[in-house]
């Protein structure tokens, strides 16, 4: 009987700890991705992705602080995904920006280009 | 003077208490509904102008999207005030984005071909707008891919050959000889005759290329040449001349060789023919002698034909003597008719 109570107690303890750990881990992951993107200068080529990742990460931290770990993790994952996507997008946007400068001098330059699927991340 | 304090009735207390309890719930409900409507409207606007925002006001777009996500979350947790604050933040970001992206030129178009980069499969190569796959944004210097550049291609959307200026080589008469090589492009004909039909000048059913006598009608069996001295009927090879023998003998005269050569040719032309050669005499002389002579002459003709290549098994020789006259034996003319050789067809 004592063992059963101990087992239940341990299970309750670990389950209660799952949410915070996962949320915290997701936030750390997103933070790392975002930092890496900024360090490599990808924020200049992918302003949408970086700003959105930053926004989701801030929201994730806020929610984690209010013990809403599920949504915090969801937002953190989204932030990490957006930050990571700049790895592929940034070189492409840089190439396009350069070619715009040569091919179409009259064209406004310095604008980002949506990903190939034509959709960014976010709430859509 | 003392005024009496009027206490509220229990019913009034109940109404007041209900109002105090229910009003916030009712207000929250109205708030949720409004937030949902505003969220929907914002999302619709952003969906319609997403690419514009993305290109021209990416940070505002990002802020708006994050704020909407927060508003949705707060609303779902039943917190109307933070939700309202978030949606107002989203609306402000959209307004800011709208200012930055009102100009549609803002859509990036690296090659300046009027097709925005997001729809342009070749964002650095300008579309040539030659009415061939113009929507993909890629130039098509050789639409039909036949190796002839569109500028030099007289048939730019039909694969052809360089020799034919990019136009497809046709075979108008479908005879397997392409028009450039076909001397008769509208009339089918074999390659061997440069695509022209082989003529049959004498209309004898034997085309000129195999007709030994292309200007004279003749049977197929004789390679299109007519038999000059004979005619093949249902049951006989009829000779138009007589077969001449030396008087009272079975030796064939030279003058009849041409005739017999043609008879031999006719038999050879008809490989299934089996022929009975009949010798006939007039009534001059004894019948027994006449019969012997007619047999000897039929044999002589048979041997001659064998000598011309006709298989001996296809030929029979029969001496009929004077028994089958055709004419009157009392006149010289009649007797001349009765002295004869006939070629009867036994089998075709």
Interface residues (C-beta under 8 A of the other chain):
Chain A: X47 X48 X49 X50 X51 X52 X54 X55 X56 X59 X63 X68 X71 X75 X96 X99 X100 X103 X104 X106 X107 X108 X111 X112 X113 X114 X118 X119 X120 X121 X122 X123 X124
Chain B: X43 X46 X47 X50 X51 X54 X55 X56 X58 X59 X61 X62 X63 X65 X66 X67 X68 X69 X70 X72 X73 X77 X105 X106 X108 X109 X110 X111 X112 X117 X118 X119 X123 X124 X126
